[in-house]
Amino acid sequence: MEAENILQSYSVYPLTVEKITKRLWKISDGNRNYALKESKLSSSTIANWEKSFKLAEYHQLHAILPVYMTRNGQLYQEHLGSFYYLSPWVDHDNGRGTERNIAEFYSNLGAVHAKTKQTKQIEKDTFVREFGTYKQACETLFNELNRTVDRFERNHYMSPFELLVCSQFRDIDMVFQVLNRRLDQLVYVSNDEQVTWNSSFCHGQLSRDHIVHHNNAQLINWEQARYENATMDLVRFYRSETLDYDAPITAYTEEFHSYIKENELTEKELQLLTIHLLHPSSYFRLVQEYLEDPSNQTMLARTRQLQRAYRQLTFGLQWSDYVEKEHETINFDDLDS
């Protein structure tokens, strides 16, 4: 078997081999359980993946689940053009959405971001120009959506999708209002000649599927790891986890102090995080796809996708309120004075 051939490189002799997914096997040798993963890494990305574990060792980052070395001292085994790696098998904890597990996840993720943080200075004019362009693009999106709602409301009979867009428009309008104010505030906070910009080693595809809990929270699958601002890991996590109606929204805000305790974000970074969570492109894309070809998908599929995108944006509104109450020193009213 393919898995058994690869395991020989690790001197692991399996008693059982269970294929969990197309790329994942659960291995047992009678003493330990292992996870064998066929990665999506390539010869051009493998070095960055290896960097994850070198950083974990150097900084003692317990959040990064380790991988085993082959007999040749490598962190992976190449086989027929694919890269495989072996790690301890950790069962997913059904209680991973609890406050305790969320706090552990925040704390360990914050430690990774804090201990790998690098800082540089960028020109304020560049910073302001880029976000000014983004603000104009958002205003264009909102105007188009506003015209679309007017068009839907002129229909004598609206489809379920059109009715949902119209019923959600008041909240989407609020999203654009808060987004504009946040963009103004971001530029207002950045009033020096140069802007301090932090980059940390980030997971790159963070979701609950990549978090395992065994005595502590650990992160798996670092195949898309990269250096970028730490808020991007949080953005991806929240976008992934706020799609469903039963997401532990309250816990994500109430336990956020566990992250801040390890990696204190600047006020500018908190603004940036909020702006990303209010980004309306996914919602707008679904409306545009409907306008271009209403029959391309079932009405049930379209309304479900729209509702999920709506949940993401309403979480952004809740997050904005939370940040304003708990972490900000500059009030929105300061912008009007």
C-alpha positions as CSV (number, residue, x, y, z in Angstrom):
1,M,0.0,0.0,0.0
2,E,1.1,3.6,-0.7
3,A,0.8,4.7,3.0
4,E,2.9,1.7,4.2
5,N,5.6,2.4,1.7
6,I,5.9,6.0,3.0
7,L,5.8,4.9,6.6
8,Q,9.0,2.8,6.1
9,S,10.9,6.1,5.8
10,Y,9.8,6.8,9.4
11,S,10.5,3.3,10.7
12,V,6.8,3.0,11.6
13,Y,5.3,-0.5,11.1
14,P,1.6,-0.2,11.1
15,L,-0.9,-2.7,12.5
16,T,-3.8,-0.7,11.0
17,V,-4.1,1.9,8.3
18,E,-7.4,3.7,8.1
19,K,-8.1,6.2,5.2
20,I,-9.9,9.1,6.7
21,T,-10.0,11.4,3.7
22,K,-8.5,11.4,0.2
23,R,-5.3,12.8,1.7
24,L,-5.3,11.7,5.3
25,W,-4.6,8.3,7.0
26,K,-4.9,7.3,10.6
27,I,-2.1,4.9,11.5
28,S,-1.7,2.7,14.5
29,D,1.4,0.6,15.3
30,G,-0.1,-0.8,18.5
31,N,1.5,1.8,20.8
32,R,0.8,5.1,19.1
33,N,-1.6,6.6,16.6
34,Y,-0.2,8.8,13.8
35,A,-1.7,11.0,11.2
36,L,-0.1,10.7,7.7
37,K,-1.0,13.6,5.4
38,E,-0.5,13.9,1.7
39,S,0.1,17.6,1.5
40,K,-0.6,20.1,-1.3
41,L,3.0,21.4,-0.9
42,S,5.3,21.8,-3.9
43,S,9.0,22.2,-4.3
44,S,8.6,25.9,-4.2
45,T,6.5,26.0,-1.0
46,I,8.0,23.2,1.1
47,A,10.7,25.5,2.5
48,N,8.2,27.9,4.0
49,W,6.3,25.0,5.5
50,E,9.5,23.7,7.1
51,K,10.0,27.1,8.6
52,S,6.9,26.7,10.7
53,F,8.6,23.9,12.7
54,K,11.9,25.6,12.9
55,L,10.2,28.6,14.4
56,A,8.2,26.4,16.7
57,E,11.4,24.9,18.1
58,Y,13.3,28.2,18.3
59,H,10.5,30.1,20.1
60,Q,9.0,27.1,21.9
61,L,5.6,27.5,20.2
62,H,3.4,24.9,21.7
63,A,0.5,25.8,19.5
64,I,2.2,24.2,16.4
65,L,1.6,20.5,16.4
66,P,5.0,18.9,15.7
67,V,5.8,16.5,12.9
68,Y,8.1,13.4,13.0
69,M,11.4,13.3,11.2
70,T,12.2,10.5,8.7
71,R,15.2,8.3,9.2
72,N,17.1,10.7,7.0
73,G,16.3,13.7,9.3
74,Q,13.7,15.3,7.0
75,L,10.4,16.7,8.1
76,Y,8.6,15.2,5.0
77,Q,8.9,12.3,2.6
78,E,8.6,12.8,-1.1
79,H,6.8,10.1,-3.0
80,L,5.8,10.1,-6.7
81,G,5.9,13.9,-6.8
82,S,3.9,14.5,-3.6
83,F,5.1,15.5,-0.2
84,Y,3.9,13.6,2.8
85,Y,4.4,14.3,6.5
86,L,3.7,12.4,9.7
87,S,2.4,13.9,13.0
88,P,0.8,12.6,16.2
89,W,-2.9,11.7,15.8
90,V,-5.1,14.0,18.0
91,D,-8.8,13.4,18.1
92,H,-10.9,16.4,17.6
93,D,-12.6,17.6,20.9
94,N,-16.4,17.9,20.5
95,G,-16.2,20.7,23.0
96,R,-13.9,22.8,21.0
97,G,-16.4,25.6,20.8
98,T,-16.5,26.1,24.6
99,E,-15.2,29.2,26.3
100,R,-12.2,27.3,27.7
101,N,-11.1,25.9,24.4
102,I,-11.6,29.2,22.6
103,A,-9.5,30.9,25.3
104,E,-6.8,28.3,24.9
105,F,-6.8,28.7,21.1
106,Y,-6.6,32.5,21.4
107,S,-3.8,32.3,23.9
108,N,-1.7,29.9,21.8
109,L,-2.3,31.7,18.5
110,G,-1.4,35.0,20.2
111,A,1.9,33.5,21.4
112,V,2.8,32.5,17.9
113,H,2.0,36.0,16.5
114,A,3.8,37.8,19.3
115,K,7.0,35.7,19.4
116,T,7.5,35.9,15.6
117,K,6.5,39.5,15.2
118,Q,8.6,41.7,12.9
119,T,8.2,45.5,12.5
120,K,8.8,47.9,9.7
121,Q,7.8,51.5,8.7
122,I,5.8,52.3,5.7
123,E,5.0,55.8,4.3
124,K,1.8,57.3,5.5
125,D,0.9,58.7,2.1
126,T,0.9,55.2,0.6
127,F,-1.1,53.8,3.5
128,V,-3.8,56.6,3.2
129,R,-3.9,56.3,-0.6
130,E,-4.6,52.6,-0.6
131,F,-7.4,52.8,1.9
132,G,-8.8,55.8,0.1
133,T,-9.1,53.8,-3.1
134,Y,-10.7,51.0,-1.2
135,K,-13.3,53.4,0.3
136,Q,-14.2,54.6,-3.1
137,A,-14.7,51.0,-4.3
138,C,-16.9,50.3,-1.4
139,E,-19.1,53.3,-2.1
140,T,-19.5,52.1,-5.7
141,L,-20.6,48.7,-4.5
142,F,-23.1,50.2,-2.1
143,N,-24.6,52.4,-4.8
144,E,-25.0,49.4,-7.1
145,L,-26.6,47.4,-4.4
146,N,-29.0,50.3,-3.6
147,R,-30.1,50.4,-7.3
148,T,-30.6,46.6,-7.2
149,V,-32.8,46.8,-4.2
150,D,-34.9,49.5,-5.9
151,R,-35.2,47.2,-8.9
152,F,-36.3,44.2,-6.8
153,E,-38.9,46.3,-4.9
154,R,-40.5,47.3,-8.2
155,N,-41.2,43.7,-9.0
156,H,-44.9,42.8,-8.3
157,Y,-43.8,39.4,-7.0
158,M,-40.3,39.0,-5.6
159,S,-38.4,35.7,-5.6
160,P,-37.3,34.4,-2.1
161,F,-33.7,35.6,-2.9
162,E,-34.9,39.1,-3.9
163,L,-37.1,39.3,-0.8
164,L,-34.1,38.3,1.4
165,V,-31.9,40.9,-0.2
166,C,-34.5,43.6,0.5
167,S,-35.2,42.5,4.1
168,Q,-31.5,42.4,4.9
169,F,-30.7,45.8,3.2
170,R,-31.2,47.8,6.4
171,D,-28.4,45.9,8.1
172,I,-26.2,45.9,5.0
173,D,-26.7,49.7,4.8
174,M,-25.4,49.8,8.4
175,V,-22.4,47.7,7.4
176,F,-21.5,50.3,4.8
177,Q,-22.0,53.2,7.2
178,V,-19.8,51.6,9.9
179,L,-17.2,50.6,7.3
180,N,-16.9,54.1,6.0
181,R,-16.5,55.5,9.5
182,R,-13.9,52.8,10.3
183,L,-11.9,53.7,7.2
184,D,-12.0,57.4,8.2
185,Q,-10.9,56.4,11.7
186,L,-8.0,54.3,10.5
187,V,-6.6,57.2,8.5
188,Y,-7.2,59.5,11.5
189,V,-5.2,57.2,13.8
190,S,-2.4,57.1,11.3
191,N,-1.4,60.8,11.6
192,D,2.4,60.3,11.6
193,E,4.7,60.7,8.7
194,Q,5.3,56.9,8.8
195,V,3.1,54.0,9.9
196,T,4.4,51.2,11.9
197,W,3.5,47.9,10.3
198,N,3.8,44.5,12.1
199,S,4.1,41.1,10.4
200,S,3.9,37.8,12.2
201,F,4.1,34.2,11.1
202,C,0.5,33.3,10.3
203,H,-1.2,30.0,9.7
204,G,-2.8,31.2,6.5
205,Q,-5.9,29.1,6.4
206,L,-7.2,29.1,10.0
207,S,-10.5,27.4,10.8
208,R,-11.8,25.1,13.6
209,D,-10.9,22.1,11.4
210,H,-7.3,23.1,11.9
211,I,-7.5,23.3,15.7
212,V,-7.1,20.2,17.8
213,H,-7.5,20.0,21.6
214,H,-5.5,17.5,23.7
215,N,-4.7,19.0,27.1
216,N,-4.2,22.2,25.1
217,A,-5.1,23.8,21.8
218,Q,-2.8,23.1,18.9
219,L,-2.9,24.1,15.3
220,I,-2.4,21.7,12.4
221,N,-1.8,22.0,8.6
222,W,0.7,24.8,8.2
223,E,0.9,24.3,4.5
224,Q,-0.1,27.9,3.6
225,A,1.9,29.6,6.4
226,R,3.3,33.0,5.6
227,Y,4.5,36.3,7.2
228,E,1.7,38.9,7.2
229,N,-0.2,41.1,9.7
230,A,-1.5,38.9,12.5
231,T,-5.0,40.2,12.0
232,M,-5.3,38.2,8.8
233,D,-5.3,34.9,10.7
234,L,-8.1,36.2,12.8
235,V,-10.0,37.5,9.8
236,R,-9.9,34.1,8.1
237,F,-10.9,32.3,11.3
238,Y,-13.9,34.6,11.9
239,R,-15.0,34.4,8.3
240,S,-14.9,30.7,8.4
241,E,-16.6,30.3,11.7
242,T,-19.4,32.9,11.5
243,L,-21.1,31.3,8.5
244,D,-23.4,29.0,10.5
245,Y,-26.3,30.1,12.7
246,D,-25.0,28.2,15.8
247,A,-21.5,29.7,15.9
248,P,-20.3,30.7,19.4
249,I,-20.3,34.4,18.5
250,T,-20.5,35.6,22.1
251,A,-17.5,33.5,23.1
252,Y,-15.4,34.9,20.3
253,T,-15.7,38.4,21.7
254,E,-15.8,37.6,25.4
255,E,-12.6,35.4,25.3
256,F,-10.7,37.7,23.0
257,H,-8.8,39.1,26.0
258,S,-6.9,35.8,26.0
259,Y,-5.4,36.7,22.6
260,I,-4.7,40.3,23.5
261,K,-2.9,39.2,26.7
262,E,-0.3,37.4,24.5
263,N,-0.3,39.7,21.5
264,E,-1.6,43.2,22.1
265,L,-2.8,44.6,18.9
266,T,-2.4,48.3,18.1
267,E,-5.5,50.5,17.7
268,K,-4.7,50.6,14.0
269,E,-4.6,46.8,13.8
270,L,-8.0,46.6,15.6
271,Q,-9.4,49.0,13.0
272,L,-7.9,46.9,10.2
273,L,-9.4,43.7,11.6
274,T,-12.8,45.3,11.9
275,I,-12.6,46.7,8.3
276,H,-11.8,43.3,6.9
277,L,-14.8,41.7,8.8
278,L,-17.1,44.3,7.3
279,H,-15.8,43.7,3.8
280,P,-18.9,43.3,1.6
281,S,-17.5,41.7,-1.5
282,S,-18.8,38.1,-0.9
283,Y,-22.4,39.4,-0.3
284,F,-22.3,41.6,-3.3
285,R,-20.8,38.8,-5.5
286,L,-23.8,36.6,-4.7
287,V,-26.2,39.3,-5.7
288,Q,-24.4,40.0,-8.9
289,E,-24.3,36.2,-9.8
290,Y,-28.1,36.1,-9.3
291,L,-28.6,39.1,-11.5
292,E,-26.4,37.6,-14.3
293,D,-28.1,34.2,-14.3
294,P,-31.0,33.6,-11.8
295,S,-31.4,30.0,-13.0
296,N,-27.8,28.9,-12.6
297,Q,-28.5,27.5,-9.1
298,T,-31.5,26.5,-7.1
299,M,-33.3,29.2,-5.1
300,L,-32.6,27.2,-1.9
301,A,-28.9,27.2,-2.6
302,R,-28.7,30.9,-3.4
303,T,-30.7,32.0,-0.4
304,R,-28.6,29.7,1.9
305,Q,-25.3,31.2,0.5
306,L,-26.7,34.8,1.0
307,Q,-27.8,34.1,4.5
308,R,-24.3,32.8,5.4
309,A,-22.6,35.9,3.9
310,Y,-25.1,38.0,5.8
311,R,-24.1,36.3,9.1
312,Q,-20.4,37.1,8.4
313,L,-21.3,40.8,8.0
314,T,-23.5,41.0,11.0
315,F,-20.7,39.5,13.0
316,G,-18.6,42.3,11.7
317,L,-21.1,44.8,13.1
318,Q,-21.1,43.0,16.5
319,W,-17.3,43.0,16.5
320,S,-17.1,46.7,15.7
321,D,-19.3,47.4,18.7
322,Y,-17.2,45.2,20.9
323,V,-13.9,46.8,19.8
324,E,-15.4,50.3,20.3
325,K,-16.5,49.5,23.9
326,E,-13.5,47.4,25.1
327,H,-10.4,48.5,23.2
328,E,-10.6,51.9,21.6
329,T,-9.4,55.2,23.0
330,I,-10.7,57.3,20.0
331,N,-14.5,57.5,19.7
332,F,-16.3,57.8,16.4
333,D,-17.6,61.2,17.5
334,D,-14.0,62.5,17.5
335,L,-14.0,62.4,13.7
336,D,-16.7,65.0,13.5
337,S,-15.1,67.5,15.8
